Amino acid sequence: MTGFVPGLPSLEAAIAVAADAVLGRSPVRVLDLGGGPGVLAERMSARWPEAAVTMIDIDPVLLALARDGVPPAVSVIDADLGEALPINDDSIQADDSKLLAEGDTVPDDVLRSGALLGDALPNGAPSGGARSGGALPNGALPDGALPNGALPNGALPNGALPDGALPDGPRSDGARSHGALPADRGYDLATAVMTVHYLRPERIRALYRRCRRALAPGGLLVVADLMPDDGLPSVMSALNPAPGEAAAELAWAQWWGEVGEASEFAGLMESRADVFRSRPPANFAGSVSWHVAAARSAGFREAGLLWRDGRHAAMAAVA
Ligand SMILES: C[S@@+](CC[C@H](N)C(=O)[O-])C[C@H]1O[C@@H](n2cnc3c(N)ncnc32)[C@H](O)[C@@H]1O
């Protein structure tokens, strides 16, 4: 399952080609932020079999699906991207405190007209559910994830979990929730696909700073989200909604509805409501120029547009 991203395969190809080219080799340490059920992490692991891929998310339902479905090379960590990354590094945590204390320093010329994609869902569910605005966890439904059928990894929203699915049990990778990543900072690639709009601007800026510290020099951050081009407001407006967006939103709302009705997921759905009750999606849709400015001020030496499809875009930044 992925966020609604028109042309998702081309985005994934752009990430992979850019990472290989910038690094001059395949990445060996990869971080996927807000990885949801782990589909992108799994794909990156398949593309780069030598890589250790770590995905972070906070949604108990999606984490359970990820833990059940990802291969051993993918580690799944339960953590809040609005807070410090689970990295054992005091200097990073100190930087985080300072940055968050400074508050939101978004320049006035930042595009704000699209800042609200919509209201938070009831119970604080991610905006990838039923609301408009393109924040679907899965617009272009992934392989095997069907609007009215199987969940990713084969779990059925209205049926039993597949063998080995452990929504309330131990993690498939044996790690503890809220565990810590290794202390070194050598990540080659960090991705965030349809994730950062959940966070308030100051939290995104703090996250970029943490990512810059977590990446090895020359490492790549790719952030894909609803990122309008503030130089083309009428074009952006005309492209809203993207083809297929409404249908994808409906499919995704139905998917969550089916999950919510499945008794197997009742406990996880309650946990999920608890998680997002205090973290309603910010639905922030900063322009590419906003994200580029945030990345540069976080210390990335380069930042710019890597990919665009309509109102969705991916910013790449080099640490
Ligand atoms: C629209 S989904 C995208 C999932 C995945 N990146 C993909 O492309 O399939 C956004 C993800 O961000 C996660 N998320 C939102 N806020 C978060 C937070 N504060 N900390 C960690 N993950 C968060 C959600 O749980 C959800 O899995």
The ligand as a Tripos MOL2 file, in Angstrom:
@<TRIPOS>MOLECULE
LIG
   27    29     1     0     0
SMALL
NO_CHARGES

@<TRIPOS>ATOM
      1 C1         -0.0290    7.7270    3.4120 C.3       1 LIG1
      2 S1          0.8540    6.5700    4.3560 S.3       1 LIG1
      3 C2          2.2100    6.1570    3.3180 C.3       1 LIG1
      4 C3          2.8000    4.8130    3.6470 C.3       1 LIG1
      5 C4          4.0340    4.4320    2.8230 C.3       1 LIG1
      6 N1          5.0650    5.4410    2.8490 N.3       1 LIG1
      7 C5          3.6690    4.1320    1.4180 C.2       1 LIG1
      8 O1          4.0630    4.8460    0.5370 O.co2     1 LIG1
      9 O2          2.9690    3.1420    1.2350 O.co2     1 LIG1
     10 C6          1.6160    7.6120    5.5640 C.3       1 LIG1
     11 C7          2.3100    6.8250    6.6430 C.3       1 LIG1
     12 O3          2.9370    7.7180    7.5410 O.3       1 LIG1
     13 C8          2.7630    7.1880    8.8420 C.3       1 LIG1
     14 N2          2.8950    8.2540    9.8250 N.ar      1 LIG1
     15 C9          2.1080    9.3340    9.9610 C.ar      1 LIG1
     16 N3          2.5160   10.0930   10.9860 N.ar      1 LIG1
     17 C10         3.5860    9.4580   11.5140 C.ar      1 LIG1
     18 C11         4.4330    9.7330   12.6140 C.ar      1 LIG1
     19 N4          4.2660   10.8150   13.3690 N.pl3     1 LIG1
     20 N5          5.4260    8.8760   12.8720 N.ar      1 LIG1
     21 C12         5.6140    7.7650   12.1180 C.ar      1 LIG1
     22 N6          4.8370    7.4520   11.0590 N.ar      1 LIG1
     23 C13         3.8300    8.2880   10.7750 C.ar      1 LIG1
     24 C14         1.3660    6.6110    8.8070 C.3       1 LIG1
     25 O4          1.1520    5.7120    9.8560 O.3       1 LIG1
     26 C15         1.3490    5.9670    7.4500 C.3       1 LIG1
     27 O5          1.8070    4.6470    7.4730 O.3       1 LIG1
@<TRIPOS>BOND
     1     1     2 1
     2     2     3 1
     3     2    10 1
     4     3     4 1
     5     4     5 1
     6     5     6 1
     7     5     7 1
     8     7     8 2
     9     7     9 1
    10    10    11 1
    11    11    12 1
    12    11    26 1
    13    12    13 1
    14    13    14 1
    15    13    24 1
    16    14    15 ar
    17    14    23 ar
    18    15    16 ar
    19    16    17 ar
    20    17    18 ar
    21    17    23 ar
    22    18    19 1
    23    18    20 ar
    24    20    21 ar
    25    21    22 ar
    26    22    23 ar
    27    24    25 1
    28    24    26 1
    29    26    27 1
@<TRIPOS>SUBSTRUCTURE
     1 LIG1         1 GROUP 0 **** ****
